[in-house]
Amino acid sequence: MNETPRFDAYRHAIPDPLLPQRNDPFDAAVPPIYQTSLFLFDSYKELEDVFAGRSKKPIYSRGDNPTVQLLESRIVEMEGAEAARAFASGMGAIAAAVLAFVGPGDRIVTVRHVYSDAFRFFEKVLKRFGVIVDYIDGTDTEAMIAALPGAKLAYLENPTSMVFELQDLPAIAEAARRHGVVTIVDNSWATPLYQNPLALGIDIVIHAASKYLGGQSDTVAGLVAGSKAHIDRINSEIYPYTGAKLAPFEAWLVLRNLETLPFRLRHHHEAGLEVASWLKAHEEVTNVMHPAFCEHPGKRTFSGFGGLFSFEVSDRIDVAGFVDALGLIRIGVSWGGPESLVVPAKAALSISPETNVFARFGVSDRTIRLNVGLHTAAAIIADLQQALLASKR
Ligand SMILES: Cc1ncc(COP(=O)(O)O)c(C=O)c1O
């Protein structure tokens, strides 16, 4: 793909949110929030039909809730999956999907620069249960494929966090299938509009719906989508027992905010590229880590780009002074919402070293992650420009 990819956000038209709700007695334009923990039964027979699997009627909202199920059906359509499950957070989704497929003594293969709390989950939780975790340079497809034989699971994130390294998903997925390794991809950055891992041969897709799918910095939510067999396994092994269910209101917020996803993403894609190109040409910027500027085969699986990327400033810039000089752009660790945000790696490097993914895999303390929000590229550039000037030593 060249540097300005085809804008293709409407390739997967977002389905009508009311399709499964056509029997709404009032023809409500927006789906109702089933704010209930409990569902009642009229007879012994009705209850037994549910327990025996003959009826799909919800029983209790820690399992199923119609508002949450509506969100699950939307991600099924958007990712071209057979089934999906919503979770209380992206981490709830990641933990459940991984725990459903690994046990003591198993080995998983993942990428260096994986999302920091996924890294901590691997280091603090999985390792405690005797799971071996191999961190590989995901850009090196041969090294990834060489690590697969004997592994139970390959956990990918395309692109990775903070430094935005790419992986060749079709090549890794094909090799993983040959070796019987289950593949998971965190697709939060690209969203289903810009990358469809399942169509590339990946088994399971994860979304931190707290980011672009939620899109308003008002919700923490997670989604897992895949084949019926894989989601059934997550449902039967983990989901009801760890209790990381999504609340109906949170599901409704994501459903509502999905309506604007193509428009928001188009802006993040276009403004992100404009700001990244401006930074690339700036004399005090030594590196821009945006997938558009990578020469890697993994780039071909994106039909557009998120607005989150990183850049490194020269040693003439005082990093703390630069961050403090920003005005429009705020300091904040999440991304995918309307705000334009920075996270300086220098501050993140001060987190205790034993579970610090940035220290472990060598992120430079001159790296700044930038979330291009819904501001214009011109406004963001003006703020970056004045802060670079103000922080020059
Ligand atoms: C790439 C990525 N994946 C997963 C997560 C976890 O999502 P949540 O915060 O909803 O648990 C995040 C959160 O920052 C993230 O950036």
The ligand as a MOL file (V3000), in Angstrom:
LIG
                    3D

  0  0  0     0  0            999 V3000
M  V30 BEGIN CTAB
M  V30 COUNTS 16 16 0 0 0
M  V30 BEGIN ATOM
M  V30 1 C -3.9260 -1.5890 22.0140 0
M  V30 2 C -4.7300 -1.7450 23.2740 0
M  V30 3 N -5.3030 -2.9200 23.5260 0
M  V30 4 C -6.0240 -3.1250 24.6440 0
M  V30 5 C -6.2060 -2.1220 25.5640 0
M  V30 6 C -6.9880 -2.4050 26.8260 0
M  V30 7 O -8.2590 -1.8640 26.7700 0
M  V30 8 P -9.0510 -1.4420 28.1000 0
M  V30 9 O -8.3940 -0.2100 28.6250 0
M  V30 10 O -10.4600 -1.2590 27.6510 0
M  V30 11 O -8.9170 -2.5820 29.0780 0
M  V30 12 C -5.6580 -0.8530 25.3240 0
M  V30 13 C -5.8740 0.2520 26.3000 0
M  V30 14 O -5.2000 1.2450 26.3010 0
M  V30 15 C -4.8800 -0.6690 24.1660 0
M  V30 16 O -4.2850 0.5140 23.9070 0
M  V30 END ATOM
M  V30 BEGIN BOND
M  V30 1 1 1 2
M  V30 2 1 2 3
M  V30 3 2 2 15
M  V30 4 2 3 4
M  V30 5 1 4 5
M  V30 6 1 5 6
M  V30 7 2 5 12
M  V30 8 1 6 7
M  V30 9 1 7 8
M  V30 10 2 8 9
M  V30 11 1 8 10
M  V30 12 1 8 11
M  V30 13 1 12 13
M  V30 14 1 12 15
M  V30 15 2 13 14
M  V30 16 1 15 16
M  V30 END BOND
M  V30 END CTAB
M  END
